[in-house]
Amino acid sequence: MRTILVILSILFSCSLNAQTKEKNQIKIEQGELGIVRDSNLEFKLLESGVYSKDRLSIITIYTLTEQNFEQDCNVYSKHGKKYDIKISTKYQFNREAISNISKLSNPIPLDYLRYELIPEIRFAAREITGYYTFDELDQNKAGKEILEFLKTRLKTGVLIKSIDIEIINK
């Protein structure tokens, strides 16, 4: 009986250690870049691979491949007519800027898309489309101007590759 209890406790202990090790490891995939901020507020760069994670460390993983998202937005044309448009954006995080994240005074947050990029694109679309007619909007002329506008307002480290506008209700 004692032997069975010892064996069960060893098996339980091994199982618990295996689960703890899995939780304390982080995997950075190919095409991703990880930034670790440790308890001393020092930054370390993580290339693709598996790393052990300190419980006090904060790890942010950035996808370096081109990413797409679509956003619906209501805008007014030059003549005051309201249109529903779909804005398609292609963007990518800049590897060099993220690599120098410890030097940035305001690093790129993980929820950048939701709290910064999408609101900026909506603001730019509403601001700029008011100068265009329906035909100009349909030809995506405002997309180029929105792209230039965003380049002046967005953080270093995010490259907006293209913005396409499609009118939903013609």
C-alpha positions, -999 to 999 in steps of 0.1 A, spaced: 0 0 0 28 24 9 45 16 -24 14 24 -43 11 58 -25 47 66 -33 43 57 -69 11 78 -72 27 108 -55 57 106 -79 34 104 -109 14 133 -97 45 153 -91 59 146 -125 26 155 -141 25 188 -121 60 197 -132 53 190 -168 22 213 -167 42 240 -150 70 238 -175 45 241 -204 30 273 -188 65 288 -182 75 284 -219 67 306 -248 70 298 -284 78 325 -310 68 313 -345 86 320 -377 76 355 -389 72 367 -353 94 388 -330 91 387 -293 100 414 -268 105 405 -232 104 432 -205 119 416 -173 115 427 -137 144 451 -141 125 469 -169 152 458 -194 141 447 -229 153 416 -247 146 405 -282 133 370 -290 137 355 -324 117 324 -334 121 295 -310 109 283 -276 119 302 -245 114 298 -208 93 326 -192 99 342 -159 66 348 -140 75 385 -136 84 390 -173 60 406 -198 62 392 -233 48 409 -263 48 390 -296 46 410 -329 37 394 -362 61 407 -388 43 394 -419 18 416 -438 -16 417 -422 -49 427 -436 -81 440 -420 -113 455 -432 -134 481 -415 -168 494 -424 -173 532 -420 -200 558 -427 -187 589 -445 -201 619 -463 -190 629 -498 -182 664 -511 -220 669 -518 -231 659 -483 -244 625 -493 -238 597 -468 -221 565 -479 -212 532 -463 -177 523 -473 -154 494 -466 -118 503 -459 -93 475 -466 -59 481 -451 -26 462 -455 0 469 -428 31 454 -413 52 460 -382 87 472 -390 113 448 -377 140 474 -372 118 497 -352 106 468 -330 142 456 -325 150 491 -311 119 491 -289 139 498 -257 150 531 -273 114 541 -282 99 565 -257 64 552 -266 66 516 -277 39 500 -300 13 483 -277 0 448 -284 -35 460 -289 -23 486 -314 -48 476 -341 -79 480 -320 -70 511 -300 -48 531 -324 -48 520 -360 -86 515 -365 -96 548 -349 -70 567 -369 -82 551 -401 -118 560 -393 -108 596 -384 -88 600 -416 -116 585 -438 -142 608 -423 -119 638 -426 -107 632 -461 -137 617 -480 -156 649 -475 -134 665 -502 -143 639 -529 -173 632 -551 -190 598 -554 -171 591 -586 -138 600 -570 -146 578 -540 -155 550 -563 -122 553 -581 -104 550 -547 -87 585 -550 -93 592 -513 -74 560 -504 -41 575 -515 -47 607 -495 -57 587 -464 -25 567 -467 -4 598 -468 -23 613 -439 -18 582 -418 19 582 -425 22 615 -406 1 604 -376 11 568 -369 39 555 -347 72 546 -360 73 509 -365 41 504 -384 42 505 -422 8 510 -439 12 494 -473 -21 502 -489 -56 515 -482 -85 506 -506 -119 521 -503 -150 503 -517 -185 519 -516 -210 494 -502 -243 513 -509 -241 527 -545 
